[in-house]
Amino acid sequence: MVKSRKPPRKYHRFTWLLGFLGFLGFRYFVDHDPASLFMFSFFAFFSYFFTSKLAAEMPDERYEENRLKAKAATMFVPATVLFAVGIGLTTGIIGLTGAVLIAAIGWAATFITYAVAFWYYEKH
């Protein structure tokens, strides 16, 4: 049995526009502040472009099955990023700046991978 959900609000379909804040991460090349690299994580909002269209549909068994398959397909992204950051920091290959950059891009990549995989499973 699938739980019924509230329909998404009208403005939720425009949430993906917050992804453009990710371009503020390029300020790092001007001010060289590692905190500026965190702004790249806003690219994760681009995932709402795919999921907002699918969220408007009423969830059924196929929807739930595709959601679980997309989560399983996405799991390797954060695991790989955490491994890369951990190995890089412990061996001294990357510094704090590199760790922040890899973590922010990994964060965004996780959400975007989930959205694209979910959209793919829903359409195929």
Disulfide bonds with the S-S distance in Angstrom:
none
